[in-house]
Amino acid sequence: MNVLLINGSPHEFGCTYTALRAVADQLEAAGIEATIFHIGKAPVGGCVGCGGCARTGQCVFGGPVNEAIALAKQADGVVFGAPVHYAEPAASMLGFMHRLSMAGGQSLRHKPAAI
């Protein structure tokens, strides 16, 4: 079993990473493989509804979304972690999640997730 943990903070080893690392440690103690993926510092825009992903199975804008799709295909579950700015997750994480759900929807289907 493998769980993908996605770090949506611009700070790779900040508080969000620390929280995800605590979850990963518990999963690994239970014999479950855990992979932490950092989306990076660059802004990640949302989906523009171009439909390119329906033809290719990947987001036409590339970047961390397509990297995560490849990891999500191998995962049995997904955990999303992001800092909260002004009562909602960081904007890059929202854009990332939107594009991931559109382009990688088949990779996420029927898998448990936590935010």
N, CA, C and O atoms as a GROMACS GRO file, in nm:
protein
  460
    1MET      N    1   0.084  -0.118   0.000
    1MET     CA    2   0.000   0.000   0.000
    1MET      C    3   0.089   0.124   0.000
    1MET      O    4   0.196   0.126   0.062
    2ASN      N    5   0.045   0.228  -0.070
    2ASN     CA    6   0.122   0.351  -0.084
    2ASN      C    7   0.029   0.471  -0.072
    2ASN      O    8  -0.078   0.474  -0.134
    3VAL      N    9   0.069   0.569   0.007
    3VAL     CA   10  -0.008   0.692   0.022
    3VAL      C   11   0.077   0.808  -0.025
    3VAL      O   12   0.194   0.821   0.014
    4LEU      N   13   0.019   0.893  -0.109
    4LEU     CA   14   0.085   1.013  -0.159
    4LEU      C   15   0.043   1.131  -0.073
    4LEU      O   16  -0.076   1.159  -0.059
    5LEU      N   17   0.141   1.200  -0.016
    5LEU     CA   18   0.114   1.319   0.064
    5LEU      C   19   0.166   1.439  -0.015
    5LEU      O   20   0.284   1.443  -0.050
    6ILE      N   21   0.080   1.537  -0.043
    6ILE     CA   22   0.115   1.651  -0.126
    6ILE      C   23   0.131   1.775  -0.040
    6ILE      O   24   0.038   1.818   0.029
    7ASN      N   25   0.252   1.831  -0.046
    7ASN     CA   26   0.288   1.951   0.032
    7ASN      C   27   0.263   2.074  -0.055
    7ASN      O   28   0.337   2.098  -0.151
    8GLY      N   29   0.160   2.151  -0.022
    8GLY     CA   30   0.124   2.270  -0.099
    8GLY      C   31   0.181   2.399  -0.045
    8GLY      O   32   0.136   2.507  -0.084
    9SER      N   33   0.277   2.391   0.044
    9SER     CA   34   0.340   2.511   0.099
    9SER      C   35   0.456   2.554   0.010
    9SER      O   36   0.525   2.469  -0.047
   10PRO      N   37   0.479   2.686  -0.003
   10PRO     CA   38   0.598   2.730  -0.076
   10PRO      C   39   0.726   2.696  -0.002
   10PRO      O   40   0.835   2.697  -0.060
   11HIS      N   41   0.716   2.665   0.126
   11HIS     CA   42   0.831   2.630   0.209
   11HIS      C   43   0.840   2.478   0.216
   11HIS      O   44   0.760   2.413   0.284
   12GLU      N   45   0.937   2.422   0.147
   12GLU     CA   46   0.945   2.276   0.133
   12GLU      C   47   0.952   2.203   0.266
   12GLU      O   48   0.892   2.097   0.282
   13PHE      N   49   1.024   2.259   0.363
   13PHE     CA   50   1.039   2.191   0.492
   13PHE      C   51   0.984   2.274   0.608
   13PHE      O   52   1.042   2.276   0.716
   14GLY      N   53   0.873   2.343   0.585
   14GLY     CA   54   0.810   2.427   0.686
   14GLY      C   55   0.709   2.349   0.770
   14GLY      O   56   0.719   2.228   0.786
   15CYS      N   57   0.612   2.421   0.823
   15CYS     CA   58   0.512   2.362   0.912
   15CYS      C   59   0.423   2.259   0.843
   15CYS      O   60   0.389   2.157   0.903
   16THR      N   61   0.387   2.284   0.718
   16THR     CA   62   0.304   2.188   0.646
   16THR      C   63   0.380   2.057   0.626
   16THR      O   64   0.323   1.949   0.643
   17TYR      N   65   0.507   2.068   0.591
   17TYR     CA   66   0.589   1.948   0.578
   17TYR      C   67   0.596   1.873   0.711
   17TYR      O   68   0.584   1.750   0.714
   18THR      N   69   0.614   1.945   0.820
   18THR     CA   70   0.623   1.882   0.951
   18THR      C   71   0.496   1.804   0.983
   18THR      O   72   0.503   1.693   1.036
   19ALA      N   73   0.380   1.861   0.950
   19ALA     CA   74   0.253   1.791   0.973
   19ALA      C   75   0.242   1.668   0.884
   19ALA      O   76   0.203   1.560   0.929
   20LEU      N   77   0.278   1.683   0.756
   20LEU     CA   78   0.273   1.570   0.665
   20LEU      C   79   0.374   1.462   0.705
   20LEU      O   80   0.346   1.342   0.691
   21ARG      N   81   0.489   1.503   0.753
   21ARG     CA   82   0.591   1.407   0.797
   21ARG      C   83   0.538   1.326   0.916
   21ARG      O   84   0.565   1.206   0.924
   22ALA      N   85   0.464   1.390   1.006
   22ALA     CA   86   0.406   1.318   1.121
   22ALA      C   87   0.306   1.213   1.072
   22ALA      O   88   0.302   1.102   1.124
   23VAL      N   89   0.225   1.248   0.972
   23VAL     CA   90   0.131   1.152   0.914
   23VAL      C   91   0.208   1.038   0.846
   23VAL      O   92   0.176   0.921   0.864
   24ALA      N   93   0.310   1.074   0.768
   24ALA     CA   94   0.391   0.974   0.699
   24ALA      C   95   0.458   0.878   0.798
   24ALA      O   96   0.464   0.758   0.773
   25ASP      N   97   0.507   0.931   0.908
   25ASP     CA   98   0.571   0.846   1.009
   25ASP      C   99   0.473   0.743   1.064
   25ASP      O  100   0.509   0.626   1.082
   26GLN      N  101   0.349   0.785   1.089
   26GLN     CA  102   0.248   0.691   1.140
   26GLN      C  103   0.211   0.586   1.035
   26GLN      O  104   0.194   0.468   1.067
   27LEU      N  105   0.200   0.630   0.909
   27LEU     CA  106   0.171   0.536   0.802
   27LEU      C  107   0.283   0.433   0.789
   27LEU      O  108   0.258   0.313   0.779
   28GLU      N  109   0.406   0.482   0.788
   28GLU     CA  110   0.521   0.393   0.775
   28GLU      C  111   0.534   0.297   0.893
   28GLU      O  112   0.576   0.183   0.876
   29ALA      N  113   0.498   0.344   1.013
   29ALA     CA  114   0.500   0.256   1.131
   29ALA      C  115   0.398   0.143   1.117
   29ALA      O  116   0.414   0.036   1.176
   30ALA      N  117   0.292   0.169   1.038
   30ALA     CA  118   0.190   0.067   1.015
   30ALA      C  119   0.221  -0.017   0.891
   30ALA      O  120   0.139  -0.098   0.849
   31GLY      N  121   0.340   0.003   0.833
   31GLY     CA  122   0.380  -0.075   0.718
   31GLY      C  123   0.330  -0.022   0.584
   31GLY      O  124   0.331  -0.094   0.484
   32ILE      N  125   0.286   0.102   0.582
   32ILE     CA  126   0.234   0.163   0.459
   32ILE      C  127   0.339   0.260   0.404
   32ILE      O  128   0.390   0.345   0.477
   33GLU      N  129   0.372   0.245   0.277
   33GLU     CA  130   0.470   0.334   0.214
   33GLU      C  131   0.409   0.473   0.198
   33GLU      O  132   0.293   0.487   0.159
   34ALA      N  133   0.487   0.576   0.229
   34ALA     CA  134   0.440   0.714   0.219
   34ALA      C  135   0.539   0.795   0.138
   34ALA      O  136   0.660   0.789   0.160
   35THR      N  137   0.486   0.873   0.043
   35THR     CA  138   0.568   0.958  -0.042
   35THR      C  139   0.521   1.102  -0.026
   35THR      O  140   0.403   1.132  -0.049
   36ILE      N  141   0.611   1.192   0.014
   36ILE     CA  142   0.576   1.334   0.024
   36ILE      C  143   0.623   1.404  -0.104
   36ILE      O  144   0.740   1.396  -0.141
   37PHE      N  145   0.530   1.472  -0.170
   37PHE     CA  146   0.558   1.545  -0.294
   37PHE      C  147   0.536   1.693  -0.269
   37PHE      O  148   0.429   1.733  -0.223
   38HIS      N  149   0.636   1.774  -0.298
   38HIS     CA  150   0.628   1.920  -0.281
   38HIS      C  151   0.595   1.984  -0.414
   38HIS      O  152   0.663   1.958  -0.514
   39ILE      N  153   0.490   2.067  -0.418
   39ILE     CA  154   0.450   2.127  -0.546
   39ILE      C  155   0.544   2.239  -0.589
   39ILE      O  156   0.541   2.280  -0.706
   40GLY      N  157   0.625   2.290  -0.499
   40GLY     CA  158   0.723   2.392  -0.535
   40GLY      C  159   0.681   2.533  -0.500
   40GLY      O  160   0.572   2.557  -0.448
   41LYS      N  161   0.770   2.627  -0.530
   41LYS     CA  162   0.748   2.767  -0.497
   41LYS      C  163   0.681   2.846  -0.609
   41LYS      O  164   0.620   2.950  -0.583
   42ALA      N  165   0.690   2.798  -0.732
   42ALA     CA  166   0.633   2.871  -0.845
   42ALA      C  167   0.481   2.872  -0.836
   42ALA      O  168   0.421   2.772  -0.794
   43PRO      N  169   0.417   2.981  -0.873
   43PRO     CA  170   0.270   2.986  -0.872
   43PRO      C  171   0.211   2.878  -0.963
   43PRO      O  172   0.264   2.852  -1.071
   44VAL      N  173   0.103   2.818  -0.919
   44VAL     CA  174   0.033   2.716  -0.998
   44VAL      C  175  -0.107   2.770  -1.024
   44VAL      O  176  -0.188   2.782  -0.932
   45GLY      N  177  -0.135   2.803  -1.150
   45GLY     CA  178  -0.267   2.855  -1.185
   45GLY      C  179  -0.370   2.745  -1.195
   45GLY      O  180  -0.336   2.627  -1.205
   46GLY      N  181  -0.494   2.785  -1.192
   46GLY     CA  182  -0.604   2.689  -1.201
   46GLY      C  183  -0.631   2.644  -1.343
   46GLY      O  184  -0.568   2.691  -1.438
   47CYS      N  185  -0.724   2.554  -1.357
   47CYS     CA  186  -0.764   2.500  -1.486
   47CYS      C  187  -0.834   2.609  -1.567
   47CYS      O  188  -0.910   2.689  -1.513
   48VAL      N  189  -0.807   2.612  -1.697
   48VAL     CA  190  -0.872   2.709  -1.786
   48VAL      C  191  -0.978   2.642  -1.874
   48VAL      O  192  -1.038   2.708  -1.959
   49GLY      N  193  -1.002   2.514  -1.854
   49GLY     CA  194  -1.106   2.443  -1.927
   49GLY      C  195  -1.077   2.425  -2.075
   49GLY      O  196  -1.170   2.424  -2.156
   50CYS      N  197  -0.951   2.410  -2.112
   50CYS     CA  198  -0.914   2.397  -2.254
   50CYS      C  199  -0.947   2.259  -2.311
   50CYS      O  200  -0.961   2.244  -2.432
   51GLY      N  201  -0.960   2.159  -2.224
   51GLY     CA  202  -0.993   2.024  -2.269
   51GLY      C  203  -0.874   1.942  -2.316
   51GLY      O  204  -0.891   1.827  -2.357
   52GLY      N  205  -0.755   1.999  -2.312
   52GLY     CA  206  -0.636   1.927  -2.358
   52GLY      C  207  -0.611   1.800  -2.278
   52GLY      O  208  -0.563   1.701  -2.333
   53CYS      N  209  -0.642   1.802  -2.151
   53CYS     CA  210  -0.617   1.684  -2.066
   53CYS      C  211  -0.708   1.567  -2.105
   53CYS      O  212  -0.671   1.451  -2.082
   54ALA      N  213  -0.823   1.595  -2.161
   54ALA     CA  214  -0.913   1.487  -2.202
   54ALA      C  215  -0.852   1.406  -2.316
   54ALA      O  216  -0.881   1.287  -2.330
   55ARG      N  217  -0.768   1.470  -2.395
   55ARG     CA  218  -0.704   1.401  -2.507
   55ARG      C  219  -0.575   1.329  -2.467
   55ARG      O  220  -0.542   1.223  -2.520
   56THR      N  221  -0.500   1.389  -2.370
   56THR     CA  222  -0.367   1.337  -2.338
   56THR      C  223  -0.357   1.270  -2.202
   56THR      O  224  -0.265   1.191  -2.179
   57GLY      N  225  -0.450   1.300  -2.111
   57GLY     CA  226  -0.441   1.247  -1.975
   57GLY      C  227  -0.345   1.325  -1.888
   57GLY      O  228  -0.318   1.286  -1.774
   58GLN      N  229  -0.294   1.436  -1.941
   58GLN     CA  230  -0.205   1.523  -1.864
   58GLN      C  231  -0.245   1.667  -1.890
   58GLN      O  232  -0.306   1.699  -1.991
   59CYS      N  233  -0.210   1.755  -1.796
   59CYS     CA  234  -0.238   1.897  -1.812
   59CYS      C  235  -0.143   1.955  -1.917
   59CYS      O  236  -0.023   1.930  -1.914
   60VAL      N  237  -0.198   2.032  -2.010
   60VAL     CA  238  -0.116   2.090  -2.117
   60VAL      C  239  -0.017   2.193  -2.063
   60VAL      O  240   0.081   2.225  -2.131
   61PHE      N  241  -0.040   2.244  -1.943
   61PHE     CA  242   0.051   2.342  -1.884
   61PHE      C  243   0.170   2.274  -1.813
   61PHE      O  244   0.264   2.342  -1.773
   62GLY      N  245   0.165   2.142  -1.797
   62GLY     CA  246   0.277   2.067  -1.740
   62GLY      C  247   0.303   2.101  -1.594
   62GLY      O  248   0.212   2.134  -1.518
   63GLY      N  249   0.429   2.093  -1.556
   63GLY     CA  250   0.472   2.127  -1.421
   63GLY      C  251   0.439   2.022  -1.318
   63GLY      O  252   0.429   1.903  -1.349
   64PRO      N  253   0.424   2.067  -1.193
   64PRO     CA  254   0.406   1.972  -1.082
   64PRO      C  255   0.277   1.891  -1.091
   64PRO      O  256   0.268   1.782  -1.034
   65VAL      N  257   0.178   1.942  -1.162
   65VAL     CA  258   0.053   1.868  -1.175
   65VAL      C  259   0.077   1.735  -1.246
   65VAL      O  260   0.030   1.630  -1.201
   66ASN      N  261   0.150   1.738  -1.355
   66ASN     CA  262   0.176   1.614  -1.429
   66ASN      C  263   0.267   1.520  -1.352
   66ASN      O  264   0.253   1.398  -1.360
   67GLU      N  265   0.361   1.576  -1.275
   67GLU     CA  266   0.445   1.492  -1.190
   67GLU      C  267   0.359   1.420  -1.086
   67GLU      O  268   0.379   1.302  -1.059
   68ALA      N  269   0.262   1.493  -1.029
   68ALA     CA  270   0.175   1.434  -0.927
   68ALA      C  271   0.080   1.330  -0.986
   68ALA      O  272   0.047   1.232  -0.920
   69ILE      N  273   0.036   1.351  -1.110
   69ILE     CA  274  -0.051   1.252  -1.175
   69ILE      C  275   0.020   1.118  -1.182
   69ILE      O  276  -0.038   1.014  -1.153
   70ALA      N  277   0.147   1.121  -1.222
   70ALA     CA  278   0.224   0.996  -1.230
   70ALA      C  279   0.233   0.928  -1.094
   70ALA      O  280   0.221   0.806  -1.085
   71LEU      N  281   0.254   1.006  -0.988
   71LEU     CA  282   0.262   0.949  -0.853
   71LEU      C  283   0.125   0.900  -0.806
   71LEU      O  284   0.116   0.796  -0.739
   72ALA      N  285   0.019   0.974  -0.839
   72ALA     CA  286  -0.116   0.937  -0.796
   72ALA      C  287  -0.161   0.805  -0.857
   72ALA      O  288  -0.238   0.731  -0.797
   73LYS      N  289  -0.112   0.775  -0.977
   73LYS     CA  290  -0.148   0.648  -1.041
   73LYS      C  291  -0.100   0.529  -0.958
   73LYS      O  292  -0.163   0.424  -0.957
   74GLN      N  293   0.011   0.547  -0.888
   74GLN     CA  294   0.069   0.440  -0.806
   74GLN      C  295   0.016   0.438  -0.663
   74GLN      O  296   0.034   0.340  -0.591
   75ALA      N  297  -0.050   0.548  -0.622
   75ALA     CA  298  -0.094   0.562  -0.483
   75ALA      C  299  -0.229   0.495  -0.458
   75ALA      O  300  -0.313   0.485  -0.548
   76ASP      N  301  -0.247   0.450  -0.335
   76ASP     CA  302  -0.374   0.393  -0.293
   76ASP      C  303  -0.459   0.496  -0.219
   76ASP      O  304  -0.579   0.476  -0.200
   77GLY      N  305  -0.397   0.606  -0.178
   77GLY     CA  306  -0.466   0.714  -0.109
   77GLY      C  307  -0.384   0.841  -0.121
   77GLY      O  308  -0.266   0.837  -0.154
   78VAL      N  309  -0.449   0.955  -0.095
   78VAL     CA  310  -0.383   1.085  -0.110
   78VAL      C  311  -0.416   1.173   0.011
   78VAL      O  312  -0.530   1.175   0.059
   79VAL      N  313  -0.314   1.246   0.059
   79VAL     CA  314  -0.333   1.345   0.165
   79VAL      C  315  -0.281   1.478   0.112
   79VAL      O  316  -0.167   1.486   0.066
   80PHE      N  317  -0.364   1.581   0.117
   80PHE     CA  318  -0.325   1.714   0.074
   80PHE      C  319  -0.298   1.800   0.196
   80PHE      O  320  -0.378   1.802   0.290
   81GLY      N  321  -0.186   1.870   0.196
   81GLY     CA  322  -0.152   1.961   0.305
   81GLY      C  323  -0.115   2.097   0.249
   81GLY      O  324  -0.040   2.106   0.152
   82ALA      N  325  -0.166   2.202   0.310
   82ALA     CA  326  -0.136   2.338   0.264
   82ALA      C  327  -0.151   2.436   0.379
   82ALA      O  328  -0.231   2.414   0.469
   83PRO      N  329  -0.072   2.544   0.376
   83PRO     CA  330  -0.094   2.648   0.476
   83PRO      C  331  -0.226   2.718   0.448
   83PRO      O  332  -0.274   2.720   0.335
   84VAL      N  333  -0.283   2.776   0.550
   84VAL     CA  334  -0.409   2.849   0.536
   84VAL      C  335  -0.378   2.998   0.539
   84VAL      O  336  -0.322   3.050   0.635
   85HIS      N  337  -0.416   3.065   0.431
   85HIS     CA  338  -0.399   3.210   0.420
   85HIS      C  339  -0.537   3.274   0.410
   85HIS      O  340  -0.611   3.249   0.315
   86TYR      N  341  -0.572   3.356   0.506
   86TYR     CA  342  -0.700   3.427   0.504
   86TYR      C  343  -0.818   3.332   0.487
   86TYR      O  344  -0.903   3.352   0.400
   87ALA      N  345  -0.822   3.229   0.570
   87ALA     CA  346  -0.934   3.135   0.584
   87ALA      C  347  -0.949   3.036   0.469
   87ALA      O  348  -1.052   2.970   0.459
   88GLU      N  349  -0.847   3.023   0.382
   88GLU     CA  350  -0.852   2.919   0.280
   88GLU      C  351  -0.712   2.875   0.245
   88GLU      O  352  -0.615   2.947   0.273
   89PRO      N  353  -0.698   2.758   0.183
   89PRO     CA  354  -0.563   2.710   0.149
   89PRO      C  355  -0.490   2.808   0.057
   89PRO      O  356  -0.552   2.889  -0.011
   90ALA      N  357  -0.359   2.798   0.057
   90ALA     CA  358  -0.276   2.882  -0.029
   90ALA      C  359  -0.323   2.871  -0.174
   90ALA      O  360  -0.363   2.763  -0.218
   91ALA      N  361  -0.319   2.982  -0.247
   91ALA     CA  362  -0.372   2.988  -0.384
   91ALA      C  363  -0.306   2.887  -0.476
   91ALA      O  364  -0.374   2.827  -0.559
   92SER      N  365  -0.176   2.867  -0.464
   92SER     CA  366  -0.110   2.769  -0.550
   92SER      C  367  -0.167   2.630  -0.529
   92SER      O  368  -0.181   2.554  -0.625
   93MET      N  369  -0.200   2.596  -0.405
   93MET     CA  370  -0.255   2.464  -0.378
   93MET      C  371  -0.395   2.451  -0.437
   93MET      O  372  -0.431   2.345  -0.489
   94LEU      N  373  -0.474   2.557  -0.431
   94LEU     CA  374  -0.608   2.550  -0.490
   94LEU      C  375  -0.599   2.529  -0.641
   94LEU      O  376  -0.672   2.447  -0.696
   95GLY      N  377  -0.511   2.604  -0.708
   95GLY     CA  378  -0.492   2.586  -0.851
   95GLY      C  379  -0.441   2.447  -0.884
   95GLY      O  380  -0.485   2.384  -0.980
   96PHE      N  381  -0.347   2.401  -0.804
   96PHE     CA  382  -0.290   2.266  -0.822
   96PHE      C  383  -0.399   2.160  -0.809
   96PHE      O  384  -0.410   2.072  -0.894
   97MET      N  385  -0.480   2.170  -0.704
   97MET     CA  386  -0.585   2.070  -0.683
   97MET      C  387  -0.688   2.074  -0.796
   97MET      O  388  -0.737   1.969  -0.838
   98HIS      N  389  -0.721   2.192  -0.843
   98HIS     CA  390  -0.818   2.204  -0.950
   98HIS      C  391  -0.766   2.137  -1.077
   98HIS      O  392  -0.837   2.058  -1.140
   99ARG      N  393  -0.643   2.167  -1.115
   99ARG     CA  394  -0.585   2.107  -1.236
   99ARG      C  395  -0.562   1.957  -1.218
   99ARG      O  396  -0.582   1.880  -1.311
  100LEU      N  397  -0.520   1.916  -1.098
  100LEU     CA  398  -0.500   1.773  -1.072
  100LEU      C  399  -0.630   1.695  -1.085
  100LEU      O  400  -0.632   1.586  -1.142
  101SER      N  401  -0.738   1.751  -1.033
  101SER     CA  402  -0.866   1.680  -1.040
  101SER      C  403  -0.920   1.675  -1.182
  101SER      O  404  -0.988   1.579  -1.219
  102MET      N  405  -0.890   1.776  -1.263
  102MET     CA  406  -0.935   1.775  -1.402
  102MET      C  407  -0.848   1.682  -1.488
  102MET      O  408  -0.899   1.593  -1.556
  103ALA      N  409  -0.717   1.703  -1.484
  103ALA     CA  410  -0.626   1.626  -1.570
  103ALA      C  411  -0.600   1.485  -1.519
  103ALA      O  412  -0.583   1.392  -1.597
  104GLY      N  413  -0.597   1.470  -1.387
  104GLY     CA  414  -0.563   1.340  -1.330
  104GLY      C  415  -0.680   1.270  -1.264
  104GLY      O  416  -0.661   1.182  -1.180
  105GLY      N  417  -0.801   1.309  -1.301
  105GLY     CA  418  -0.920   1.254  -1.237
  105GLY      C  419  -0.924   1.102  -1.234
  105GLY      O  420  -0.965   1.044  -1.134
  106GLN      N  421  -0.884   1.039  -1.343
  106GLN     CA  422  -0.884   0.892  -1.346
  106GLN      C  423  -0.786   0.834  -1.246
  106GLN      O  424  -0.808   0.724  -1.193
  107SER      N  425  -0.678   0.907  -1.219
  107SER     CA  426  -0.577   0.859  -1.124
  107SER      C  427  -0.623   0.872  -0.979
  107SER      O  428  -0.568   0.807  -0.890
  108LEU      N  429  -0.722   0.956  -0.957
  108LEU     CA  430  -0.771   0.981  -0.821
  108LEU      C  431  -0.902   0.907  -0.790
  108LEU      O  432  -0.941   0.894  -0.674
  109ARG      N  433  -0.966   0.859  -0.891
  109ARG     CA  434  -1.099   0.797  -0.876
  109ARG      C  435  -1.096   0.679  -0.780
  109ARG      O  436  -1.011   0.591  -0.790
  110HIS      N  437  -1.191   0.678  -0.687
  110HIS     CA  438  -1.211   0.571  -0.590
  110HIS      C  439  -1.097   0.554  -0.492
  110HIS      O  440  -1.079   0.445  -0.436
  111LYS      N  441  -1.018   0.659  -0.469
  111LYS     CA  442  -0.910   0.653  -0.372
  111LYS      C  443  -0.946   0.743  -0.254
  111LYS      O  444  -0.994   0.855  -0.274
  112PRO      N  445  -0.924   0.696  -0.132
  112PRO     CA  446  -0.952   0.783  -0.018
  112PRO      C  447  -0.855   0.900  -0.018
  112PRO      O  448  -0.739   0.887  -0.057
  113ALA      N  449  -0.904   1.015   0.027
  113ALA     CA  450  -0.822   1.135   0.035
  113ALA      C  451  -0.854   1.211   0.162
  113ALA      O  452  -0.963   1.199   0.217
  114ALA      N  453  -0.758   1.289   0.207
  114ALA     CA  454  -0.776   1.374   0.324
  114ALA      C  455  -0.712   1.509   0.296
  114ALA      O  456  -0.611   1.517   0.226
  115ILE      N  457  -0.770   1.614   0.351
  115ILE     CA  458  -0.715   1.749   0.334
  115ILE      C  459  -0.692   1.808   0.470
  115ILE      O  460  -0.645   1.921   0.481
   0.00000   0.00000   0.00000
